[in-house]
């Protein structure tokens, strides 16, 4: 997201080395690059103008202290203003859902067709169940698309929430009343309502969703917007904001090739906080939005907190502790341990998800890596290990030519793939011996040689 901005800022920081102070002259070039990057990222022109003016005002005469260069100091100003324009100025509580009402708390989801609204309802149900321990009921009032009702029922079942069944011949407001009554009688904490969308704004859709809002009186009305819409997202957000008292925004598809302008513009246009961001197609791919952390990621500072959170969810702590204990007492890193590392990496979202959250200097260590190819090779390596006997996994030295042929046949690969996997395992084994608590940079350098696709 916003790769252009990251690259341009890095370029200008280099050109400003040696300056002792931020002045109008040396700030002008930086702001020009920022302005172009924002416009190329589909940020709305009024937002760009205000943002540039705020940065210029804060940056002029800023003293360069300690070891900071003027470029780095200006990046600090840009980071603060980026975070502010995405909602940091509203305070930390603004991005949290409001449950201060008698249950069930009704969450109304609004947005155009195709932005990922129905999937987001399922993701939100999963998020609330796992992170707030809420009993969640979902319902679809999209009577115009029976497939949307079936889709929500399937997703809701997958995430372990409850679904209120509906029929296409029913009226949306009647469905909403019935679902709310059901939620009250069955002691649900939250009712999430998936509304109908259109390919574009029309009066019928707006009238219907306004009637639903009046009938349900939701505690939260969330506008779901596709981050890849660019300038169109601004017009859509304004139209919904004029009709509904929106309480927040959910950005979807931030994992795509979005230029990211919607993230900066929609909050500014509506004045409402971004509450969630969809970061993958998986049902656990919904993150609470933090403007400061997003600003850090945009500026190449990484999001280590998100990486830690993913690690907490994806890493089997017991397995990690057992491996650490084993290595401390002189145990040998074997193929069972290697497979466990591959599985935990997959659970954290794979290479691309991990590296995307690291600061720019760490990302450069993995520059040129084909992450999709790396992910495919990880799956292939796991398959090869699965084709081995327990003895072979514990004692890889036993694996000679005849065993390699058998393993290759069992895994459905060529013998060369088995050789390559064993070579990468040996590199990882050697790296584990040398690590002994070493830093992240040492690990990244080791990964470039030891793991697939990272050359």
ROVOLO-35682 format. One record per residue (C-alpha): x, y, z. Coordinates in steps of 0.02 Angstrom, whole numbers, padded with zeros to 5 digits, always signed. Layout:
BEGIN
XYZ
...
This chain:
BEGIN
+00000+00000+00000
+00064+00174-00049
+00230+00103-00109
+00258+00261-00213
+00253+00370-00059
+00376+00259+00033
+00499+00259-00112
+00488+00446-00142
+00517+00487+00041
+00668+00372+00048
+00738+00459-00106
+00715+00635-00034
+00789+00587+00135
+00949+00540+00042
+00955+00704-00055
+00935+00809+00103
+01085+00738+00194
+01205+00869+00257
+01074+01004+00286
+01077+01075+00462
+00898+01137+00467
+00729+01120+00383
+00698+01277+00281
+00571+01332+00151
+00695+01292+00013
+00744+01117+00065
+00566+01073+00118
+00489+01122-00049
+00566+00976-00144
+00510+00851-00012
+00331+00917-00013
+00326+00912-00202
+00371+00727-00199
+00243+00692-00063
+00109+00786-00160
+00143+00687-00320
+00146+00522-00227
-00020+00559-00141
-00104+00609-00305
-00037+00454-00392
-00108+00352-00248
-00284+00419-00286
-00295+00529-00132
-00428+00663-00158
-00359+00833-00208
-00438+00929-00060
-00358+00803+00059
-00188+00823-00025
-00197+01012-00012
-00241+01012+00171
-00112+00878+00211
+00030+00971+00123
-00017+01135+00209
-00016+01051+00379
+00153+00969+00348
+00228+01133+00284
+00166+01228+00436
+00234+01100+00559
+00400+01072+00467
+00459+01251+00442
+00604+01291+00557
+00600+01119+00639
+00766+01095+00725
+00868+00942+00673
+00920+00862+00837
+01024+00714+00892
+01071+00604+00745
+00922+00648+00635
+00949+00720+00462
+00827+00852+00396
+00749+00719+00285
+00721+00605+00433
+00651+00749+00536
+00529+00791+00396
+00477+00609+00382
+00434+00620+00567
+00319+00767+00533
+00241+00675+00385
+00214+00520+00493
+00121+00620+00626
+00011+00706+00497
-00024+00544+00404
-00081+00465+00567
-00186+00618+00607
-00272+00621+00438
-00316+00436+00457
-00395+00466+00627
-00260+00477+00762
-00324+00652+00804
-00492+00575+00854
-00412+00481+00999
-00382+00293+01027
-00562+00256+01078
-00634+00322+00914
-00584+00167+00816
-00663+00046+00941
-00838-00024+00922
-00970+00042+01041
-01065-00089+01140
-01139+00033+01268
-01318-00019+01239
-01439-00151+01299
-01401-00313+01203
-01408-00351+01064
-01294-00214+00998
-01346-00193+00816
-01210-00164+00685
-01276-00109+00515
-01158-00138+00369
-01178-00023+00218
-01087-00012+00052
-01092-00048-00133
-01102-00221-00211
-00934-00305-00238
-00836-00217-00101
-00829-00373+00008
-00970-00326+00126
-01040-00502+00153
-00868-00577+00184
-00829-00434+00302
-00986-00475+00403
-00918-00651+00428
-00744-00587+00470
-00817-00464+00596
-00922-00603+00675
-00764-00707+00696
-00666-00559+00764
-00799-00519+00894
-00817-00701+00947
-00631-00726+00970
-00575-00556+01035
-00724-00497+01137
-00810-00665+01174
-00976-00599+01107
-01120-00711+01054
-01152-00654+00875
-01301-00671+00759
-01291-00622+00575
-01432-00588+00453
-01441-00539+00269
-01577-00420+00208
-01511-00428+00030
-01669-00506-00043
-01615-00460-00220
-01471-00584-00221
-01516-00755-00148
-01334-00805-00173
-01282-00670-00049
-01396-00746+00084
-01324-00920+00052
-01148-00850+00056
-01174-00766+00224
-01252-00925+00296
-01100-01026+00242
-00973-00900+00307
-01065-00880+00472
-01062-01068+00497
-00875-01072+00461
-00837-00941+00595
-00949-01023+00726
-01078-00883+00741
-01268-00898+00726
-01365-00858+00567
-01545-00797+00552
-01623-00877+00396
-01716-00768+00270
-01810-00789+00107
-01798-00682-00050
-01986-00648-00049
-01978-00560+00121
-01965-00373+00148
-01798-00307+00215
-01874-00209+00360
-01982-00358+00411
-01827-00470+00409
-01733-00345+00516
-01873-00338+00646
-01884-00528+00653
-01694-00548+00670
-01687-00419+00809
-01828-00505+00902
-01741-00674+00882
-01576-00600+00946
-01663-00532+01101
-01751-00696+01139
-01593-00800+01117
-01480-00683+01216
-01362-00632+01076
-01239-00494+01118
-01222-00430+00940
-01330-00431+00783
-01236-00393+00621
-01349-00344+00475
-01286-00366+00296
-01380-00245+00184
-01408-00246-00004
-01285-00157-00116
-01290-00095-00295
-01159-00070-00429
-01184+00116-00404
-01277+00239-00295
-01466+00245-00327
-01614+00318-00233
-01701+00152-00200
-01550+00080-00111
-01527+00237-00007
-01711+00243+00041
-01707+00060+00092
-01553+00073+00201
-01619+00232+00282
-01780+00136+00326
-01676-00007+00397
-01577+00114+00503
-01737+00191+00571
-01810+00018+00611
-01655-00051+00696
-01579+00104+00776
-01404+00024+00766
-01268+00069+00890
-01142+00057+00745
-01169+00097+00561
-01012+00045+00467
-00975+00096+00288
-00880-00041+00196
-00769+00024+00056
-00649-00059-00065
-00476+00017-00047
-00449-00013-00233
-00590+00105-00286
-00481+00259-00277
-00573+00421-00314
-00740+00330-00332
-00729+00282-00149
-00737+00466-00103
-00899+00498-00198
-00978+00340-00128
-00927+00382+00050
-01001+00556+00036
-01166+00488-00033
-01186+00363+00110
-01130+00490+00240
-01264+00611+00181
-01402+00480+00204
-01341+00382+00356
-01265+00435+00523
-01110+00331+00495
-01007+00286+00647
-00857+00210+00561
-00773+00140+00406
-00709-00033+00358
-00577-00037+00221
-00568-00199+00121
-00438-00273+00003
-00286-00184+00075
-00190-00341+00027
-00223-00309-00158
-00130-00191-00273
-00224-00044-00201
-00140+00123-00218
-00212+00163-00048
-00289+00334-00076
-00455+00280-00002
-00376+00253+00169
-00320+00434+00176
-00471+00511+00091
-00627+00424+00158
-00590+00465+00340
-00561+00646+00293
-00718+00662+00185
-00837+00579+00309
-00754+00634+00470
-00781+00456+00535
-00644+00342+00602
-00581+00190+00508
-00621+00047+00627
-00564-00107+00532
-00456-00156+00383
-00470-00315+00280
-00293-00377+00251
-00323-00547+00171
-00460-00654+00095
-00454-00774+00243
-00591-00760+00374
-00463-00707+00504
-00399-00570+00388
-00480-00425+00480
-00377-00307+00587
-00428-00169+00704
-00368-00011+00618
-00232+00089+00704
-00189+00251+00612
-00017+00269+00692
+00034+00092+00646
-00035+00113+00469
+00063+00275+00448
+00220+00182+00503
+00190+00046+00373
+00158+00174+00235
+00322+00261+00276
+00422+00100+00278
+00439+00096+00467
+00351-00071+00474
+00218-00133+00594
+00309-00241+00719
+00159-00242+00836
+00051-00323+00702
+00189-00450+00671
+00194-00489+00857
+00005-00508+00862
+00009-00626+00714
+00147-00724+00799
+00043-00740+00956
-00103-00808+00856
-00004-00914+00735
+00141-00980+00837
+00122-01134+00945
+00210-01072+01102
+00229-01247+01173
+00315-01309+01014
+00431-01158+01012
+00478-01184+01194
+00512-01368+01166
+00626-01328+01019
+00719-01196+01120
+00743-01318+01264
+00800-01455+01145
+00933-01344+01063
+00996-01279+01231
+01036-01454+01292
+01129-01495+01132
+00987-01577+01036
+00996-01578+00847
+00877-01478+00738
+00790-01614+00635
+00661-01621+00495
+00517-01629+00620
+00576-01461+00689
+00599-01394+00512
+00421-01443+00467
+00355-01361+00626
+00441-01198+00576
+00361-01207+00403
+00188-01236+00477
+00205-01092+00599
+00263-00977+00459
+00106-01023+00360
-00001-00989+00513
+00073-00814+00521
+00018-00779+00343
+00173-00833+00247
+00327-00737+00189
+00240-00589+00107
+00131-00554+00259
+00280-00559+00377
+00398-00455+00271
+00264-00325+00231
+00258-00281+00417
+00446-00265+00439
+00534-00096+00428
+00606-00046+00259
+00785-00097+00302
+00726-00274+00337
+00619-00277+00181
+00774-00232+00080
+00858-00388+00148
+00723-00489+00061
+00718-00380-00095
+00701-00475-00257
+00619-00625-00174
+00471-00702-00262
+00351-00722-00116
+00218-00818-00211
+00348-00942-00272
+00419-00953-00096
+00247-00995-00025
+00221-01132-00156
+00391-01206-00118
+00354-01207+00068
+00198-01311+00035
+00299-01428-00076
+00433-01447+00057
+00302-01490+00186
+00234-01623+00068
+00408-01698+00046
+00434-01710+00234
+00262-01791+00253
+00318-01927+00131
+00461-01977+00246
+00459-02106+00383
+00470-02049+00566
+00647-02118+00573
+00701-02020+00418
+00632-01858+00491
+00729-01886+00653
+00889-01944+00567
+00903-01856+00397
+01076-01933+00371
+00988-02097+00330
+00913-02023+00172
+01018-02091+00028
+00979-02117-00157
+00850-02258-00142
+00756-02171-00001
+00756-02007-00099
+00674-02094-00247
+00540-02168-00134
+00508-02001-00048
+00499-01909-00216
+00370-02035-00280
+00267-02018-00120
+00269-01829-00129
+00237-01822-00316
+00397-01725-00355
+00564-01753-00441
+00715-01817-00344
+00796-01648-00374
+00660-01567-00269
+00701-01684-00124
+00886-01640-00141
+00846-01455-00143
+00736-01469+00011
+00872-01565+00106
+01000-01434+00056
+00889-01295+00122
+00859-01394+00281
+01046-01411+00307
+01069-01223+00285
+00931-01191+00412
+01008-01319+00529
+01175-01230+00518
+01091-01061+00545
+01002-01124+00702
+01172-01174+00773
+01244-01001+00740
+01094-00899+00795
+01107-00918+00984
+00991-00770+01014
+01056-00665+00869
+00962-00516+00801
+00830-00498+00668
+00952-00440+00534
+01057-00598+00557
+00898-00701+00539
+00847-00609+00380
+01020-00633+00303
+01010-00816+00347
+00836-00833+00274
+00894-00764+00107
+01004-00916+00084
+00911-01048+00183
+00731-01025+00128
+00652-01050-00044
+00626-00904-00161
+00735-00786-00056
+00892-00758-00157
